[in-house]
Amino acid sequence: MQVFDHTACALGEGPMWHPERGELFWFDILGKRMFAKGAQRREWQFDEHVSACGWVDRDTLLMASASGLWRFDIPTGDRELVTALEADNPTTRSNDGRADPQGGFWIGTMGLNAEAYAGAIYRYYKGELRKLFDRITISNAICFAPDGTRAYFCDTFSKQIQAVALNSDGWPEGEPEVFLDLKGEGLNPDGAVVDADGNLWNAQWGASRVAGYSPAGAFVRAIDAPASQTSCPAFGGPDGTTLFVTTAAVGLDEAEGGKTFYGPAGTTGQREHRVIL
């Protein structure tokens, strides 16, 4: 993989390829910044933690912050609150998030200091924000099967990725089951994305890699990254065959730490799904 952007993010996260703009959006959660890079590079500074987004239309994002979900206007930088998100809880912030095939947006929260079980995972869909799962320490790996019948998520602290069935509207049905147990390998599952064939690609914090697993949970292969704290992958580029990976510099003295990387994925990703507000 090569450097896509040299900015050393304290906690790079939330990469999202905007298919209509041909731009990658990503975040430095601890730096309270959002970046975009395509033909040009831009960044926005906020007064609270921001962590993830989905695209609504060419000029609009749904952006997650510590206090809410916001309609963000890309050309002007203006934002308008869509719904509060744990705004009455000063000890938590948003973390991993992604749009699902049905047009909903899933967003996880966690404690500012990764307090045990302080976080949760929510879904925003057609005007409703609903809590799906609670007692989450570090919410991560939110991603979806291409046909919209299965969602994945994890609590990094548990070292397990869960899978849960979805109904036709994209709401979970039944109880989550363990899809991938990484405890035996000592691996820390962070952000994840699913390709067009249904394989899950998981950034593994501290392991300098993004690892691929089949829909049955079998290891496929790993893509090495130049920084150890890989945090989240995203597919993008004109044909969806480029893999972007954010990383984190926090707690490290590492030359490449916190930079955002890209390279050939060796597979084709799903087009990022549009959020329906």
VEXDREN-2710 file (C-alpha; in Angstrom, 1 decimal):
% VEXDREN-2710
k/r/px/py/pz
1/MET/0.0/0.0/0.0
2/GLN/1.1/3.6/-0.6
3/VAL/0.4/6.8/1.2
4/PHE/-2.9/8.4/0.0
5/ASP/-2.7/11.3/2.5
6/HIS/0.3/12.3/4.6
7/THR/-1.7/13.9/7.5
8/ALA/-0.9/12.0/10.7
9/CYS/-4.3/11.5/12.3
10/ALA/-4.2/10.9/16.0
11/LEU/-7.2/8.5/15.4
12/GLY/-7.9/8.2/11.7
13/GLU/-11.4/6.6/11.1
14/GLY/-14.5/6.4/9.0
15/PRO/-13.3/6.4/5.4
16/MET/-16.1/6.6/2.9
17/TRP/-15.8/6.8/-0.9
18/HIS/-18.4/9.1/-2.2
19/PRO/-19.4/7.5/-5.5
20/GLU/-20.9/10.6/-7.1
21/ARG/-18.1/12.9/-6.2
22/GLY/-15.1/10.5/-6.6
23/GLU/-13.7/11.6/-3.3
24/LEU/-12.7/9.9/-0.1
25/PHE/-14.0/11.3/3.1
26/TRP/-12.4/10.4/6.4
27/PHE/-11.9/11.6/10.0
28/ASP/-9.4/12.3/12.7
29/ILE/-11.7/11.6/15.7
30/LEU/-9.4/12.9/18.4
31/GLY/-8.4/15.9/16.2
32/LYS/-12.1/16.7/15.6
33/ARG/-11.5/17.0/11.9
34/MET/-13.1/15.6/8.7
35/PHE/-11.1/15.4/5.4
36/ALA/-12.0/15.0/1.8
37/LYS/-9.7/14.2/-1.1
38/GLY/-10.3/13.7/-4.8
39/ALA/-9.2/16.2/-7.4
40/GLN/-8.6/18.6/-4.5
41/ARG/-8.1/18.2/-0.8
42/ARG/-10.2/19.9/1.9
43/GLU/-10.6/19.6/5.6
44/TRP/-13.1/20.9/8.2
45/GLN/-12.5/21.5/11.9
46/PHE/-15.3/20.9/14.5
47/ASP/-15.7/21.7/18.2
48/GLU/-16.6/18.1/19.1
49/HIS/-15.6/14.6/18.0
50/VAL/-16.7/13.5/14.6
51/SER/-16.2/10.0/13.4
52/ALA/-18.3/8.6/10.4
53/CYS/-20.5/9.6/7.6
54/GLY/-22.8/8.4/4.8
55/TRP/-23.7/10.1/1.5
56/VAL/-27.2/11.5/1.0
57/ASP/-26.7/13.1/-2.4
58/ARG/-23.8/14.7/-4.3
59/ASP/-23.5/17.7/-2.0
60/THR/-24.8/16.2/1.3
61/LEU/-23.6/13.9/4.0
62/LEU/-25.1/12.4/7.1
63/MET/-22.3/12.9/9.6
64/ALA/-22.0/11.5/13.1
65/SER/-20.6/13.5/16.0
66/ALA/-20.4/13.0/19.7
67/SER/-23.8/14.7/20.2
68/GLY/-25.8/13.9/17.1
69/LEU/-26.3/13.0/13.4
70/TRP/-26.0/16.0/11.2
71/ARG/-27.0/16.9/7.6
72/PHE/-23.7/18.3/6.3
73/ASP/-23.5/20.5/3.2
74/ILE/-20.2/19.8/1.5
75/PRO/-19.9/23.0/-0.6
76/THR/-20.6/25.4/2.3
77/GLY/-19.6/23.4/5.4
78/ASP/-22.9/24.2/7.0
79/ARG/-24.5/21.5/9.2
80/GLU/-28.0/21.0/10.5
81/LEU/-29.0/18.6/13.3
82/VAL/-31.0/15.6/12.2
83/THR/-31.3/13.8/15.5
84/ALA/-29.5/13.9/18.9
85/LEU/-27.1/11.0/19.7
86/GLU/-26.4/10.5/23.4
87/ALA/-26.2/14.3/23.6
88/ASP/-27.1/14.1/27.3
89/ASN/-24.1/11.8/28.0
90/PRO/-20.9/13.8/28.2
91/THR/-18.8/10.6/28.7
92/THR/-19.4/9.1/25.2
93/ARG/-18.8/9.9/21.6
94/SER/-19.6/8.4/18.2
95/ASN/-17.2/5.9/16.7
96/ASP/-17.7/3.5/13.7
97/GLY/-20.6/3.9/11.3
98/ARG/-21.8/2.9/7.8
99/ALA/-24.9/3.1/5.6
100/ASP/-26.8/-0.2/5.0
101/PRO/-28.2/-1.4/1.6
102/GLN/-31.7/-0.4/2.7
103/GLY/-30.7/3.3/3.2
104/GLY/-30.3/3.2/6.9
105/PHE/-27.3/4.5/8.8
106/TRP/-25.8/2.5/11.7
107/ILE/-23.6/4.3/14.2
108/GLY/-21.8/3.0/17.3
109/THR/-20.8/4.9/20.4
110/MET/-18.2/4.4/23.1
111/GLY/-16.8/6.0/26.2
112/LEU/-14.3/8.8/25.7
113/ASN/-11.8/6.6/27.7
114/ALA/-13.2/3.3/26.4
115/GLU/-15.1/2.8/29.7
116/ALA/-16.4/-0.7/29.9
117/TYR/-19.8/-1.3/28.3
118/ALA/-20.5/2.5/28.0
119/GLY/-21.4/2.4/24.3
120/ALA/-24.1/1.1/22.1
121/ILE/-25.0/0.6/18.4
122/TYR/-27.9/2.5/16.8
123/ARG/-29.7/2.6/13.5
124/TYR/-31.2/5.8/11.9
125/TYR/-33.8/5.0/9.3
126/LYS/-36.5/7.2/7.8
127/GLY/-36.6/9.6/10.7
128/GLU/-36.2/7.1/13.5
129/LEU/-33.1/6.5/15.7
130/ARG/-33.4/3.2/17.4
131/LYS/-30.9/1.6/19.8
132/LEU/-30.1/-1.9/18.6
133/PHE/-27.4/-3.2/20.9
134/ASP/-26.0/-1.9/24.2
135/ARG/-23.2/-2.7/26.7
136/ILE/-20.6/-2.1/24.0
137/THR/-17.1/-1.0/25.0
138/ILE/-15.6/-0.2/21.6
139/SER/-18.1/-0.3/18.7
140/ASN/-16.6/-1.3/15.4
141/ALA/-16.8/-3.4/12.2
142/ILE/-20.3/-2.2/11.2
143/CYS/-20.8/-3.5/7.6
144/PHE/-23.3/-5.4/5.5
145/ALA/-23.8/-8.3/3.2
146/PRO/-24.5/-7.1/-0.4
147/ASP/-28.0/-8.4/-0.4
148/GLY/-28.9/-6.6/2.8
149/THR/-29.9/-9.8/4.7
150/ARG/-27.0/-9.7/7.2
151/ALA/-25.2/-7.1/9.3
152/TYR/-21.9/-7.4/11.1
153/PHE/-20.6/-5.5/14.1
154/CYS/-18.2/-6.0/17.0
155/ASP/-17.0/-4.8/20.3
156/THR/-13.3/-4.7/19.8
157/PHE/-12.8/-5.4/23.5
158/SER/-14.4/-8.9/23.0
159/LYS/-12.2/-9.8/20.0
160/GLN/-15.3/-11.2/18.3
161/ILE/-17.2/-10.0/15.2
162/GLN/-21.0/-10.7/15.4
163/ALA/-23.5/-11.3/12.6
164/VAL/-27.2/-10.7/12.8
165/ALA/-30.0/-11.3/10.3
166/LEU/-31.9/-8.4/8.9
167/ASN/-35.5/-8.1/7.7
168/SER/-36.5/-6.5/4.4
169/ASP/-36.5/-3.0/6.0
170/GLY/-33.0/-3.6/7.4
171/TRP/-33.9/-4.1/11.1
172/PRO/-32.2/-6.9/13.0
173/GLU/-34.3/-10.0/13.6
174/GLY/-33.2/-12.7/16.0
175/GLU/-30.1/-12.6/18.2
176/PRO/-26.6/-11.9/17.0
177/GLU/-24.2/-14.8/16.6
178/VAL/-20.4/-15.0/16.6
179/PHE/-19.2/-14.8/13.1
180/LEU/-15.5/-14.5/13.8
181/ASP/-13.7/-15.2/17.1
182/LEU/-10.2/-13.7/17.0
183/LYS/-9.3/-14.3/20.7
184/GLY/-7.1/-17.3/19.9
185/GLU/-5.0/-15.2/17.6
186/GLY/-4.9/-12.2/19.9
187/LEU/-6.2/-10.0/17.1
188/ASN/-8.2/-6.8/17.7
189/PRO/-11.1/-6.3/15.2
190/ASP/-11.6/-2.7/14.2
191/GLY/-13.5/-1.2/11.2
192/ALA/-14.7/-3.5/8.5
193/VAL/-16.3/-3.5/5.0
194/VAL/-17.8/-6.2/2.8
195/ASP/-16.9/-6.6/-0.8
196/ALA/-19.3/-7.4/-3.7
197/ASP/-18.8/-11.1/-3.2
198/GLY/-19.7/-11.0/0.4
199/ASN/-16.2/-11.3/1.9
200/LEU/-15.6/-9.2/5.0
201/TRP/-12.4/-7.2/5.2
202/ASN/-11.4/-6.2/8.7
203/ALA/-8.8/-3.7/9.9
204/GLN/-7.0/-5.3/12.8
205/TRP/-5.6/-2.8/15.3
206/GLY/-2.0/-3.4/16.1
207/ALA/-1.5/-6.0/13.4
208/SER/-0.6/-3.7/10.4
209/ARG/-3.1/-5.4/8.2
210/VAL/-6.6/-5.7/6.7
211/ALA/-7.7/-9.3/6.8
212/GLY/-10.3/-10.9/4.5
213/TYR/-12.8/-13.6/5.5
214/SER/-15.4/-15.5/3.5
215/PRO/-19.1/-15.3/4.2
216/ALA/-18.6/-18.5/6.2
217/GLY/-15.9/-16.9/8.3
218/ALA/-12.9/-18.7/6.7
219/PHE/-9.7/-16.6/6.4
220/VAL/-9.0/-15.6/2.7
221/ARG/-5.9/-13.5/2.8
222/ALA/-4.4/-10.4/4.4
223/ILE/-3.3/-7.0/2.9
224/ASP/-0.4/-5.6/4.8
225/ALA/-0.4/-1.9/5.7
226/PRO/2.7/0.3/6.5
227/ALA/1.3/1.4/9.9
228/SER/0.5/-0.9/12.8
229/GLN/-2.7/0.7/14.1
230/THR/-5.0/0.0/11.1
231/SER/-8.5/1.3/12.0
232/CYS/-10.9/1.1/9.1
233/PRO/-11.0/0.1/5.4
234/ALA/-13.1/1.4/2.5
235/PHE/-13.5/0.4/-1.1
236/GLY/-13.4/3.1/-3.7
237/GLY/-11.9/4.4/-6.9
238/PRO/-13.7/4.6/-10.2
239/ASP/-14.3/0.8/-10.4
240/GLY/-14.4/0.0/-6.7
241/THR/-11.1/-2.0/-6.7
242/THR/-9.0/0.3/-4.6
243/LEU/-8.7/-0.3/-0.9
244/PHE/-8.3/2.7/1.4
245/VAL/-7.2/2.3/5.0
246/THR/-7.1/4.8/7.9
247/THR/-4.6/4.4/10.7
248/ALA/-3.9/6.0/14.1
249/ALA/-0.8/7.6/15.6
250/VAL/-2.1/7.9/19.1
251/GLY/0.3/6.3/21.6
252/LEU/3.0/5.5/19.0
253/ASP/6.3/6.9/17.8
254/GLU/5.9/5.5/14.3
255/ALA/6.9/7.2/11.1
256/GLU/3.8/6.1/9.1
257/GLY/1.3/6.1/12.0
258/GLY/-1.9/8.0/11.4
259/LYS/-1.5/8.3/7.6
260/THR/-4.2/7.1/5.2
261/PHE/-3.1/4.5/2.7
262/TYR/-4.4/3.0/-0.5
263/GLY/-3.6/0.2/-2.9
264/PRO/-5.1/-2.5/-5.2
265/ALA/-7.7/-4.5/-3.3
266/GLY/-7.6/-7.6/-5.5
267/THR/-11.4/-7.7/-5.3
268/THR/-14.3/-5.3/-6.0
269/GLY/-16.1/-3.6/-3.3
270/GLN/-19.7/-2.7/-2.9
271/ARG/-20.6/0.9/-3.9
272/GLU/-21.2/2.8/-0.8
273/HIS/-24.9/2.8/0.0
274/ARG/-26.9/6.0/-0.1
275/VAL/-28.5/7.2/3.2
276/ILE/-32.3/7.9/2.9
277/LEU/-33.2/10.7/5.3
END
